[in-house]
Amino acid sequence: MIVVMSKDATPEDINRVADWLTAEGFRVHISSGVERTIIGVIGENTERAVGAATMPAVDQVVPVQRPYKLVGRDFHPDDSQIRVRDDVVFGGPRVIVMAGPCAVESREQVMEAAETVARLGLSVLRGGAYKPRTSPYSFQGLGLEGLKILAEARERYGLLIITEAVDEASLRHVAEWADIVQIGARNMQNFELLKRVGQVNRPVLLKRGLSATIDEWLMAAEYIAAHGNPNIILCERGIRTYETKTRNTLDLSAVPVVKQLSHLPVVIDPSHATGQWSWVAPMARAAVAAGADGLLIEAHPRPEEALSDGPQSLNLTRLAALIPSLRTVAEAVGRTL
């Protein structure tokens, strides 16, 4: 249920309704919009919340059919802006580009990538310290040592750090050392991990699962929000279909669809979606044109030597060549980069 307050409702009116709902055993989520305030009602037997319709300054009580409440637009009609730093806000007018190597391999590799990312005017360095891999024989990452290398790059170049947590043990370290916690596609429906992510005081980038529907993706985000963390950034990274020419099939339509269903910002990962560096740039530009709030791009000083995902990584020269065209597209759709 949602309780829609009248346009002239005072803070006292809103608190009175919220207190009544809480006393009735419901959790409440207050969303103050430009014109009016909406109170989301969460709990069992929310039909009892219709009693709020008789209270002063209540316009109407409306049932919500979608299973995701906190991340849906019914509870929160206005776009959310996830602020990581004053100049890095997902969901604002600026398109945020996060770039760097798939995996942290050495200090020299990360510093070289970080220097280029900073020089290009980007704000977020990506790099995997923990790497969930399909093969048990593939490079699994440097772990805590990799996090410390990323933290050194942050201090040296003034960058924010995004890196993946793969389980509860790594989550503790990532939440301590990184600025944004990434939950990868393989863990999108690791519900116990999502509950723990809901308890950390860090923005979270949640990737869409390999074969997940949009509703399943949003329900995974709901797990995080329901356990206390509303600072969620959704990431479309391609889904598994019958097509074999690309690594995955990039669902660019997910951007407008999700933005209609949810208030959360949406970013695109064209690297994992295509699996081929030569296709990353056109899909990155298309993502910005479609309304994406950010990009997650793999870039490596020497992709031919990469221990993880070299074929889909831009070298640093190609990354530098991409940025001006992204700025042009962003300006064409009324945004900045």
Residue, then its C-alpha position, 0 to 999 in steps of 0.5 A: m500500500i501507499v498513502v498519498m498525502s494531500k498537497d497541503a499536508t504539514p510535517e505534523d500531518i505526515n508524522r501522525v500518519a506514519d506513527w499510526l502505521t508504525a503502531e499498527g505493526f507496519r514499516v513505513h518509507i516516507s518519500s517527499g516529492v516536489e508536490r506531495t509526500i507518499i508514505g510506503v507501507i511495508g509488512e503483512n496484511t497491508e490491507r489494514a492500512v486503508g484505515a489511514a484514508t480517514m485521517p486528516a491530510v490523507d488524499q488516498v490509499v492505493p494498493v501496490q501490485r508490484p512485489y518490489k516496493l522500496v526500489g519501485r516508483d510507486f513508493h518513490p516517484d522521483d529519481s534517486q541520486i546516489r552521491v558517492r562524492d560531491d562531484v560523483v552523483f549517479g542519477g544526476p545530470r553527469v554521466i559517470v564513467m568508471a574505467g580500469p582493468c578487469a583484475v588487479e594484477s600488479r601495482e605498476q598495472v593499476m598505477e598506469a591505468a589510474e594515471t590515464v583515468a585521472r588525466l581523462g577527467l574521470s572520477v572512478l577507477r574500477g579493478g577486481a581484487y576478487k575475481p569469480r571465474t568460470s574455471p577454477y584454474s583461472f586467475q582469481g585475483l590478489g584479494l586484500e593485496g589488490l584492495k591495498i593497491l587500489a587504495e594507493a591509486r585512490e590516494r595518489y590520483g584522487l580517484l574513487i574505487i569500485t571493486e567486487a565482493v564475491d562472498e561475505a568474507s570479501l565483503r568485509h574487506v571491500a566495504e572497508w577499502a573501496d568506495i563502491v561495492q560491486i555485486g557481480a552477475r553471478n551473485m545477483q541472486n545470492f540472497e544471503l550476500l545481498k542481505r549483508v550488502g544491505q547492512v554496509n554503509r557503501p553505495v552498491l552497484l548491482k549487476r543484472g544476472l546472466s539470465a535474469t529478467i528485469d523483475e528478478w533484477l529489481m527484486a534482488a535490489e529490493y533485498i538490499a534496500a529492505h535490509g537497510n541500504p537504499n544507495i543502489i546503482l543498477c548495472e546492465r551487463g548483457i544477458r545470455t541468449y541464443e546469439t553467439k557472436t557476442r559474449n552476451t546480448l546487451d539489453l539497452s532497452a533495459v535502461p528506459v524500462v527500468k527507469q519507468l519501473s524504478h527510481l534507481p540510476v542505471v549504468i551499462d557495462p559494454s565490455h562484458a556485454t560484447g566481449q570484444w574491445s572493438w564493439v565497446a565504443p559504439m555500445a558505450r555511445a549508444a548507452v549514453a544516448a539511451g539515457a544510461d547514468g554511467l558506464l563501466i568500462e574495462a581498460h588495461p595498459r596492455p590487454e594482450e597481457a591481461l590475466s582476465d578479459g583481455p579481448q574485451s578490454l580497451n587499451l589506454t589509447r583507445l580509452a582516451a579516444l573514446i571519451p570525447s565522443l561520449r562527451t558529444v553524445a552526452e551533450a546531445v541528450g542534455r547531459t555532461l560527462 
